[in-house]
Amino acid sequence: MATQMNIPFFNYQALYKNQRDDLLKVMDEVCSRGAYILQRDVEEFEKNVGEFIGAKHVVGVANGTDGLIIALRAAGVQPGDEIIMPTHTYIATAASAHFTGATPVLVENGPDHMVTAKAMEKAITPKTKFLMPVQVNGRTCNMDEIMALAKKHNLKVIEDSAQALGSKWKGKNAGTFGMAGMFSLYPAKVLGCFGDGGLVVTNDDQVAKKVRLLRDHGRDEEGRVVEWGLNSRLDNMQAAVLNYKFKGYPQEIERRREIAGMYQEGLGDLSQLTLPPGPNADGDHFDIYQNYELEADQRDELKTYLKEQGIGTIVQWAGTLVHQFKTLGFNQSLPIAEKMNERYLMLPMHVALSNDEVNYIIEKVRAFYKA
Ligand SMILES: *Cc1c(COP(=O)(O)O)cnc(C)c1O
């Protein structure tokens, strides 16, 4: 029996400690230059991400939620439009629709926790104008089917790829399929900064131009106001930190995939669990494992037991699906998602985890099921 370990679900302090000296230099350099708003670090970061994911335009914004609102507005959303999205997502996905005057329409998700074209198709009405697939947990939906559905019904696609920077479907990056995509740079995201941040990506020149206006008070390059806009810029300091972190990003993804492989290997035989697809489960998906979200029998008891063993776990979105927020006016039943939601649990997944810690987690999950 291993002695008790203490493994928090997320470990911001450990991640900072590993890079502290370099990060202090980066921040000192930015302050010494007095370069805070829309300076070269933002431009460099936008360029770096664009090259990495193969997107023509990348625009830094203040956070991912703003990014979705700006992307929808740049794509021409109108009040009253219906936007189809999964219920297994963060409230921000639905809130972005709400704040453009559109209506979020919530649907079921498939067995791998991703929304399917089939579920989306059932919800299409004459008011439907957008599909908003969510690339949840760092996996990318079957985008062949979703793009085909969009084409068939003449709908625009805006991807909530908040959790999926570097994730791919058939070799193509999340965020680059539709008219625009969004990435969040929230601290707990795979590429996180020291506060809020986000990106909008698009291959459409007109949309990109509009996004740049909307994030900066509607001002063009000469500073002339050409339309109503927001104050939603990615801070230059955050961009400098992100440029530093981005150098190690492919290795971070690899490490996450390695940990997912260890979980798969160590827990794959347990009949009480349904694991997310493993890193090499099929050739179509390249998952970056923003989260390791499994399904578990006796989920709440397992969570309590792991806590007693010093292991932090989380139930995503605090256990509430978007359509279950009655206070927001939703009144709908989505039985498949609801049933799965009672079994979701996320195990620790970040690059400060050691192999010993991952093995300890595996050992304790097995011990709970007496396996
Ligand atoms: C994190 C997240 C968002 C919101 O991003 P912020 O940067 O926190 O505004 C939206 N959708 C999903 C699926 C997310 O995980």
The ligand as an ORCA input file, in Angstrom:
! r2SCAN-3c Opt
* xyz 0 1
  C     -14.096     27.898    -20.411
  C     -15.245     27.740    -21.331
  C     -15.938     28.832    -21.884
  C     -15.736     30.257    -21.450
  O     -14.453     30.733    -21.552
  P     -14.007     31.966    -20.630
  O     -12.654     32.302    -21.146
  O     -13.982     31.483    -19.221
  O     -14.986     33.054    -20.832
  C     -16.941     28.588    -22.809
  N     -17.258     27.341    -23.170
  C     -16.639     26.269    -22.650
  C     -17.024     24.903    -23.137
  C     -15.637     26.429    -21.698
  O     -15.051     25.344    -21.171
*
